[in-house]
Amino acid sequence: MDPLYVKSKIREYIKEKGLQTSSSVIDGEVLNERIVEILDQAIDRAKANKRKTVKARDI
C-alpha cells in the first residue's frame, strides 16, 4: 500500500521538536498501518451511526 502521509512533513515536524527521524519511521509500514487502523475505526463508527460521511468526531 502506498503511504498515506507526506514523508517530508513527518521529518519536518520531528525536527521542529529537536529530534532526528530514523528511516525506519518514515519507510517502515508501522506508521502507515497505524493511520489505516485509525481510519478503519472512523469508518466503522460512521457506518454504525448510519452515515456515509466520516467526520472528525469519528476519529
ChimeraX commands (.cxc) that place a marker at each C-alpha (Angstrom):
marker #1 position 0.00,0.00,0.00 radius 0.5
marker #1 position 1.20,3.50,-0.80 radius 0.5
marker #1 position 1.96,5.74,2.19 radius 0.5
marker #1 position -0.98,7.81,3.42 radius 0.5
marker #1 position 1.31,10.56,4.68 radius 0.5
marker #1 position 3.90,13.07,3.46 radius 0.5
marker #1 position 7.37,11.92,4.48 radius 0.5
marker #1 position 8.92,15.40,4.40 radius 0.5
marker #1 position 6.22,16.75,6.72 radius 0.5
marker #1 position 6.88,13.97,9.25 radius 0.5
marker #1 position 10.62,14.71,9.20 radius 0.5
marker #1 position 9.97,18.47,9.49 radius 0.5
marker #1 position 7.63,18.02,12.46 radius 0.5
marker #1 position 10.06,15.79,14.36 radius 0.5
marker #1 position 12.97,18.15,13.57 radius 0.5
marker #1 position 10.97,21.09,14.97 radius 0.5
marker #1 position 10.74,19.12,18.22 radius 0.5
marker #1 position 14.56,18.91,18.32 radius 0.5
marker #1 position 14.94,15.30,17.24 radius 0.5
marker #1 position 16.06,13.38,14.18 radius 0.5
marker #1 position 13.98,10.87,12.27 radius 0.5
marker #1 position 15.05,7.29,11.73 radius 0.5
marker #1 position 14.44,5.99,8.23 radius 0.5
marker #1 position 12.55,3.08,9.79 radius 0.5
marker #1 position 9.90,5.56,10.96 radius 0.5
marker #1 position 9.44,7.03,7.50 radius 0.5
marker #1 position 9.94,3.98,5.29 radius 0.5
marker #1 position 8.52,1.34,7.59 radius 0.5
marker #1 position 4.98,0.02,7.47 radius 0.5
marker #1 position 4.21,0.77,11.13 radius 0.5
marker #1 position 3.17,4.40,10.63 radius 0.5
marker #1 position 1.02,3.61,7.61 radius 0.5
marker #1 position -0.58,0.67,9.43 radius 0.5
marker #1 position -1.46,2.92,12.36 radius 0.5
marker #1 position -3.03,5.51,10.06 radius 0.5
marker #1 position -5.07,2.81,8.33 radius 0.5
marker #1 position -6.16,1.47,11.73 radius 0.5
marker #1 position -7.38,4.92,12.82 radius 0.5
marker #1 position -9.21,5.45,9.54 radius 0.5
marker #1 position -10.82,2.00,9.64 radius 0.5
marker #1 position -12.12,2.70,13.15 radius 0.5
marker #1 position -13.53,6.04,11.99 radius 0.5
marker #1 position -15.21,4.35,9.01 radius 0.5
marker #1 position -16.75,1.72,11.27 radius 0.5
marker #1 position -18.07,4.41,13.60 radius 0.5
marker #1 position -19.61,6.38,10.74 radius 0.5
marker #1 position -21.27,3.22,9.40 radius 0.5
marker #1 position -22.55,2.33,12.89 radius 0.5
marker #1 position -24.19,5.76,13.01 radius 0.5
marker #1 position -25.72,5.15,9.56 radius 0.5
marker #1 position -23.68,7.88,7.87 radius 0.5
marker #1 position -21.80,7.79,4.61 radius 0.5
marker #1 position -19.51,10.62,5.67 radius 0.5
marker #1 position -16.58,10.17,8.03 radius 0.5
marker #1 position -16.39,13.18,10.33 radius 0.5
marker #1 position -13.70,14.47,12.67 radius 0.5
marker #1 position -15.67,13.17,15.65 radius 0.5
marker #1 position -15.31,9.63,14.27 radius 0.5
marker #1 position -11.57,9.85,14.67 radius 0.5
marker link #1:1,2 radius 0.2
marker link #1:2,3 radius 0.2
marker link #1:3,4 radius 0.2
marker link #1:4,5 radius 0.2
marker link #1:5,6 radius 0.2
marker link #1:6,7 radius 0.2
marker link #1:7,8 radius 0.2
marker link #1:8,9 radius 0.2
marker link #1:9,10 radius 0.2
marker link #1:10,11 radius 0.2
marker link #1:11,12 radius 0.2
marker link #1:12,13 radius 0.2
marker link #1:13,14 radius 0.2
marker link #1:14,15 radius 0.2
marker link #1:15,16 radius 0.2
marker link #1:16,17 radius 0.2
marker link #1:17,18 radius 0.2
marker link #1:18,19 radius 0.2
marker link #1:19,20 radius 0.2
marker link #1:20,21 radius 0.2
marker link #1:21,22 radius 0.2
marker link #1:22,23 radius 0.2
marker link #1:23,24 radius 0.2
marker link #1:24,25 radius 0.2
marker link #1:25,26 radius 0.2
marker link #1:26,27 radius 0.2
marker link #1:27,28 radius 0.2
marker link #1:28,29 radius 0.2
marker link #1:29,30 radius 0.2
marker link #1:30,31 radius 0.2
marker link #1:31,32 radius 0.2
marker link #1:32,33 radius 0.2
marker link #1:33,34 radius 0.2
marker link #1:34,35 radius 0.2
marker link #1:35,36 radius 0.2
marker link #1:36,37 radius 0.2
marker link #1:37,38 radius 0.2
marker link #1:38,39 radius 0.2
marker link #1:39,40 radius 0.2
marker link #1:40,41 radius 0.2
marker link #1:41,42 radius 0.2
marker link #1:42,43 radius 0.2
marker link #1:43,44 radius 0.2
marker link #1:44,45 radius 0.2
marker link #1:45,46 radius 0.2
marker link #1:46,47 radius 0.2
marker link #1:47,48 radius 0.2
marker link #1:48,49 radius 0.2
marker link #1:49,50 radius 0.2
marker link #1:50,51 radius 0.2
marker link #1:51,52 radius 0.2
marker link #1:52,53 radius 0.2
marker link #1:53,54 radius 0.2
marker link #1:54,55 radius 0.2
marker link #1:55,56 radius 0.2
marker link #1:56,57 radius 0.2
marker link #1:57,58 radius 0.2
marker link #1:58,59 radius 0.2
view
